[in-house]
Amino acid sequence: VLDLLYTRKFNISIHKTMNIHSQVYNERLIRQVVSLLEGGKIGFSELKQISRAYNFYEDKDGDGMWVDSLTILSVLKMCDRVIGPLQLKNEIARRADIFEIPKRLTMYELIDFYLVSQSLSYWEDLIEVPELPKGKDEGEETYTLSSPQQLEGLQYERILTSLDNEYKKLS
């Protein structure tokens, strides 16, 4: 496949035929995907997850998804992946000058973020869910909160905090 890309035999075939993207965009995506598959860094199921999540958040104009920390965290969460907000902020800043379209993220650029992220399932198993205080009566379905701080520390937020702490240790 890569040889065919180098000889430009796919140019017309991949220009806005399988999606709304140009031949250059599709060629870059195919090159990246093939090399990652060959290197065993990613599998077809992961690519399918990334594609679905990306398509969900890609803007209607086809120029990619907006570079926004919360959006990238949501896309990664759809792929069962997670990255600490501090690391994500640094990754965005580090790559900002090389985004193909300023303030937009193409699918092949999103794959780079996927590769530096970690398994959300792993962290969910590692970080315990806090127990909420029970209601007044036995069997009551409501919970009594003495302060809003009890709502903080939900599992996903705890995971993000733990990832930030790990990142700070390594930096």
ZAMARGU-4260 file (C-alpha; in steps of 0.2 Angstrom, whole numbers, plus 5000, padded with zeros to 4 digits):
<rodrens>
0) 5000/5000/5000 | 5014/5012/5004 | 5023/5008/4988 | 5007/5013/4979 | 5005/5029/4988
5) 5023/5033/4984 | 5020/5030/4965 | 5005/5041/4966 | 4993/5028/4959 | 4980/5031/4972
10) 4979/5050/4969 | 4962/5051/4960 | 4955/5036/4970 | 4957/5044/4987 | 4953/5062/4983
15) 4936/5065/4991 | 4929/5048/4986 | 4929/5039/5003 | 4926/5055/5013 | 4926/5074/5010
20) 4944/5075/5012 | 4958/5079/4999 | 4970/5066/4992 | 4984/5074/5003 | 4974/5072/5019
25) 4969/5054/5015 | 4987/5050/5009 | 4994/5056/5026 | 4981/5047/5036 | 4984/5030/5026
30) 5003/5032/5028 | 5001/5034/5047 | 4989/5020/5049 | 4999/5008/5039 | 5015/5012/5048
35) 5006/5010/5065 | 4998/4994/5060 | 5014/4987/5054 | 5023/4992/5070 | 5010/4984/5080
40) 5007/5001/5089 | 4988/5001/5086 | 4975/4988/5080 | 4960/4989/5069 | 4948/4989/5083
45) 4957/5005/5090 | 4957/5013/5073 | 4938/5010/5072 | 4935/5018/5089 | 4946/5033/5085
50) 4937/5035/5068 | 4920/5035/5076 | 4924/5047/5090 | 4933/5059/5078 | 4918/5058/5066
55) 4907/5063/5080 | 4917/5078/5085 | 4923/5084/5067 | 4916/5100/5062 | 4903/5101/5048
60) 4915/5110/5037 | 4927/5095/5036 | 4942/5105/5042 | 4944/5094/5058 | 4939/5095/5076
65) 4942/5110/5086 | 4958/5109/5097 | 4950/5110/5114 | 4956/5101/5129 | 4938/5096/5135
70) 4934/5090/5117 | 4950/5080/5116 | 4947/5072/5133 | 4929/5067/5127 | 4935/5059/5111
75) 4949/5049/5121 | 4936/5044/5133 | 4925/5037/5119 | 4940/5027/5114 | 4942/5021/5132
80) 4958/5031/5134 | 4963/5045/5146 | 4977/5058/5147 | 4980/5070/5161 | 4974/5088/5158
85) 4992/5095/5161 | 5000/5083/5149 | 4987/5087/5136 | 4989/5105/5138 | 5008/5103/5135
90) 5005/5091/5121 | 4994/5104/5112 | 5006/5118/5115 | 5020/5107/5109 | 5011/5103/5093
95) 5002/5119/5090 | 5014/5125/5077 | 5013/5109/5067 | 4994/5107/5066 | 4989/5107/5047
100) 4975/5119/5050 | 4977/5131/5065 | 4966/5127/5080 | 4960/5111/5071 | 4964/5093/5073
105) 4964/5081/5059 | 4962/5062/5062 | 4980/5058/5060 | 4984/5072/5072 | 4971/5065/5084
110) 4980/5048/5083 | 4995/5055/5090 | 4986/5061/5105 | 4978/5043/5106 | 4996/5036/5106
115) 5002/5046/5121 | 4986/5043/5131 | 4983/5028/5143 | 4970/5015/5146 | 4955/5022/5155
120) 4949/5005/5160 | 4966/5002/5169 | 4964/5018/5179 | 4946/5014/5183 | 4952/4998/5191
125) 4966/5007/5200 | 4956/5022/5207 | 4941/5017/5218 | 4924/5025/5217 | 4920/5035/5233
130) 4905/5029/5242 | 4891/5042/5244 | 4883/5044/5261 | 4866/5034/5262 | 4849/5043/5264
135) 4841/5044/5281 | 4830/5029/5280 | 4835/5011/5275 | 4831/5008/5257 | 4829/5027/5253
140) 4836/5031/5235 | 4842/5048/5240 | 4859/5053/5246 | 4863/5066/5260 | 4878/5078/5255
145) 4885/5089/5269 | 4895/5099/5257 | 4898/5101/5238 | 4916/5095/5240 | 4908/5078/5242
150) 4904/5078/5224 | 4922/5082/5219 | 4932/5067/5218 | 4921/5057/5207 | 4931/5043/5199
155) 4935/5051/5182 | 4940/5067/5191 | 4951/5057/5202 | 4959/5048/5188 | 4963/5065/5179
160) 4971/5071/5196 | 4981/5056/5197 | 4987/5057/5180 | 4992/5075/5182 | 5002/5070/5198
165) 5011/5056/5189 | 5015/5068/5175 | 5022/5081/5187 | 5033/5068/5195 | 5040/5063/5178
170) 5043/5081/5172
</rodrens>
